[in-house]
Amino acid sequence: MKKLIIINGPNLNLLGKREPEIYGSQTFEDYLEILINKYPKVELDYFQSNIEGELIDKIQETGFSADGIILNAAAYTHTSVGIGDAIKAISTPVIEVHISNTFSREEFRHQSYISPNASGVILGFGLKSYDLAIESFFND
């Protein structure tokens, strides 16, 4: 059984309420239940924080024991050298995920400090981006 953790960054706790035209109307907690039921052979853990240091702590905590990290660092993707460095420092592969197509949005969202150290990047498929990230860990 693969052990994966989904780590979500700032404002993703507001999914279902925040800008539904971009992020949809479903909460992440509801979607997580769908993922858990869809992937019974995956031990799926979940962590969300609006605080950069807590995200770094969780990456470091799980970055040597999990089989994979699915990371949506949200706005920190475009600003956090620290999160990028944390990913570089661990041995667990990280898939960078975004619900929206960040390249179709504001220019500052085109830069990622995560991508250079991630195993892959999935963006623009809505919440289905998380499914694709989970499935990527079974294509080895």
C-alpha positions, 0 to 999 in steps of 0.5 A: 500500500502506498502512503501519500500525503496531500499538503494544501497551502493558503486559502485552500481551506476555503474551497467551495466558498472562494471564487467558485468560478475558478475553484469550483463549489466543492469543499476539499474535505468532501473531495478527499472522501471521494479520493479515499474511496476511489483509491483504497490501496492508498493510505492517504493523509491530508494537511492544510495550513495558511502558514508557510512555516507549518507547510515546510515543517510538514514537508520535512516531517513526511519527506523521508517516510511517505511514498509521495507528497502531492503539494498545492502550495497555492500562493506560496508557489510563487513566493516561497524559496523556503518551500522550494528548498524544503522540497529539494532537501527531502528524498520523497518525490513531490508532485506540484498540483494546481486546481487552476491553470496558473499560466492563464492567470496573472503574470506573477502566477507563472513563476514557481519556486516548487517546479524546479524541485518537483518530480512533476507538475499538474495544473488546470484540471480542477480537483481532478488534478489531485486524481492525476497526481495520485495516479502518477505514483502508480506509473513507475 
